[in-house]
Amino acid sequence: KKVAMEADHDIDGIMTDSPVAYSSSMLGERVTKLELPCGKVQHFEGPCGAERLVKVELPLEVQHYEGPGGKERLVRVEGPYGHVQHFEGPRGAERVVRSETSSGSTHHFKGQRGKERLVRINSRQGRVAYFEGQRGEERLVKVTMPSGFTMYYAGECREEEMVRVTAANGTTHHFTGGSGEG
């Protein structure tokens, strides 16, 4: 295989003066990489004439795609400092379903694209926090600890108060008048 970098090419009907990497074979040339003036670099795989987008490199993130050419859908975005978001759904309707932080916690989301809401956070230490409510109004309702304790919360978003704690042995403590007041 021979790789050549050229400029002034027609890519899907659009003339570009950006460097394009071609891979030559007996079947013809295929696009493997497209570098745009804005700093975006697109990577392609597949046979000549059926190339598909697999990765886009941007200054602050790397996007990964799956699917046949022309129908590629976003499946993962790697951000700075080890932050990774996972997506599901058809092209144009991809939605965040999971977000992994560099600290080791995993945030789980539900809802349509643009309306994804936080439903659960799993910490690296084994603590699981559960949330209810619409996007931007999610409120903490329960936290389970690896030790077997479960804490329950009531109240509006960012005003939650612990109302009950259940120990692993089934003992339950109720709270009224605010967190920690019993």
Legacy VTK file of the C-alpha trace (Angstrom):
# vtk DataFile Version 3.0
C-alpha trace
ASCII
DATASET POLYDATA
POINTS 182 float
0.000 0.000 0.000
1.133 3.498 -0.756
-0.097 6.544 1.168
-0.240 9.963 -0.455
-1.242 13.330 0.972
-2.908 15.609 -1.545
-5.006 18.775 -1.546
-7.820 20.226 -3.705
-10.033 17.133 -3.791
-13.746 16.513 -4.140
-14.983 14.720 -0.999
-18.656 13.727 -1.285
-19.302 16.598 -3.698
-17.465 19.197 -1.605
-14.213 20.645 -2.873
-11.593 20.906 -0.175
-8.073 22.251 -0.104
-7.363 20.293 3.079
-4.792 17.517 3.109
-6.395 14.139 2.390
-4.666 10.823 3.004
-5.312 8.146 0.402
-4.396 4.503 0.618
-3.716 2.964 -2.787
-4.443 -0.627 -3.629
-5.323 -2.638 -6.716
-8.985 -1.669 -6.203
-8.304 2.056 -6.343
-7.763 4.839 -3.849
-9.753 5.228 -0.675
-9.911 8.067 1.850
-8.303 7.154 5.185
-7.836 10.578 6.785
-9.100 14.109 6.210
-7.462 17.076 7.957
-9.603 20.212 8.046
-8.278 23.778 8.494
-10.139 24.136 11.826
-7.948 21.410 13.339
-10.501 18.616 13.007
-9.077 15.318 11.761
-11.454 12.661 10.437
-10.403 9.004 10.127
-12.081 6.542 7.741
-12.048 2.779 7.227
-13.549 0.522 4.596
-13.059 -0.372 0.957
-12.761 2.195 -1.808
-16.103 3.892 -2.372
-17.557 2.539 0.884
-15.408 4.384 3.400
-17.014 5.025 6.766
-16.166 7.549 9.467
-14.671 5.835 12.536
-13.004 8.647 14.488
-12.910 12.450 14.692
-10.093 14.177 16.553
-10.880 17.643 17.906
-8.701 19.864 20.108
-10.473 18.812 23.345
-12.047 15.458 22.516
-11.960 12.358 20.345
-15.259 11.066 18.939
-15.756 7.417 17.913
-18.364 6.257 15.388
-19.880 2.938 14.290
-22.105 1.981 11.375
-21.949 1.813 7.596
-20.779 4.751 5.501
-23.276 7.603 5.490
-25.065 6.175 8.538
-22.316 6.403 11.121
-23.519 7.103 14.654
-21.643 8.524 17.621
-20.892 5.826 20.232
-18.165 7.318 22.456
-16.500 10.635 23.241
-13.176 10.749 25.073
-12.667 14.101 26.753
-9.819 15.658 28.643
-8.572 14.167 31.916
-9.967 10.681 31.238
-13.662 11.621 30.986
-15.530 9.223 28.642
-19.168 9.475 27.509
-21.042 6.556 25.909
-23.940 7.062 23.485
-26.782 4.934 22.109
-29.402 5.555 19.457
-29.607 6.028 15.697
-27.640 8.654 13.805
-28.834 12.134 14.687
-30.610 10.921 17.825
-27.626 9.644 19.812
-28.101 10.154 23.545
-25.752 9.932 26.503
-26.359 6.739 28.482
-23.201 6.584 30.588
-20.393 8.906 31.583
-17.185 7.724 33.242
-15.063 10.179 35.214
-11.336 10.071 35.881
-12.105 9.578 39.593
-13.687 6.209 38.759
-17.359 7.068 39.155
-19.907 6.152 36.492
-22.954 8.350 35.863
-25.985 6.678 34.236
-28.567 8.604 32.211
-32.014 7.962 30.705
-34.094 10.006 28.289
-34.130 11.253 24.733
-31.308 13.252 23.172
-31.093 16.652 24.811
-33.314 15.520 27.683
-31.009 12.961 29.272
-31.415 12.930 33.039
-29.142 11.531 35.709
-30.603 8.386 37.291
-27.655 6.774 39.099
-24.035 7.319 40.103
-21.813 4.346 40.935
-18.679 5.371 42.843
-15.370 3.546 42.647
-15.761 2.709 46.365
-19.073 0.879 45.742
-21.519 3.583 46.848
-24.575 3.922 44.584
-26.666 7.122 44.520
-30.114 7.134 42.887
-31.829 10.195 41.413
-35.327 11.085 40.180
-36.664 14.078 38.271
-36.333 15.792 34.923
-33.039 16.998 33.456
-31.597 19.797 35.564
-33.996 18.999 38.406
-32.667 15.594 39.437
-32.941 15.021 43.169
-31.158 12.477 45.329
-33.611 9.854 46.640
-31.436 6.992 47.895
-27.823 6.015 48.563
-26.688 2.439 49.134
-23.347 1.768 50.794
-21.105 -1.304 50.405
-21.540 -1.875 54.162
-25.245 -2.562 53.600
-26.568 0.765 54.895
-29.223 2.497 52.779
-30.015 6.181 53.226
-33.250 7.690 51.903
-33.745 11.347 51.027
-36.707 13.685 50.447
-36.929 17.233 49.170
-36.440 19.264 46.046
-33.330 19.289 43.877
-30.294 20.516 45.868
-32.449 20.701 49.027
-32.589 16.985 49.800
-32.611 15.878 53.431
-32.009 12.435 54.859
-35.302 11.044 56.200
-34.440 7.405 56.912
-31.468 5.058 57.290
-31.727 1.296 57.138
-28.800 -0.809 58.392
-27.739 -4.133 56.889
-29.437 -5.934 59.812
-32.779 -4.263 58.993
-32.737 -1.678 61.786
-34.332 1.557 60.546
-33.854 5.065 61.923
-36.251 7.859 60.901
-35.387 11.540 60.852
-37.653 14.606 60.937
-36.891 18.298 60.858
-33.865 18.027 58.578
-30.866 15.787 58.070
-29.414 14.372 61.214
-32.153 15.738 63.465
-34.187 12.962 64.980
LINES 1 183
182 0 1 2 3 4 5 6 7 8 9 10 11 12 13 14 15 16 17 18 19 20 21 22 23 24 25 26 27 28 29 30 31 32 33 34 35 36 37 38 39 40 41 42 43 44 45 46 47 48 49 50 51 52 53 54 55 56 57 58 59 60 61 62 63 64 65 66 67 68 69 70 71 72 73 74 75 76 77 78 79 80 81 82 83 84 85 86 87 88 89 90 91 92 93 94 95 96 97 98 99 100 101 102 103 104 105 106 107 108 109 110 111 112 113 114 115 116 117 118 119 120 121 122 123 124 125 126 127 128 129 130 131 132 133 134 135 136 137 138 139 140 141 142 143 144 145 146 147 148 149 150 151 152 153 154 155 156 157 158 159 160 161 162 163 164 165 166 167 168 169 170 171 172 173 174 175 176 177 178 179 180 181
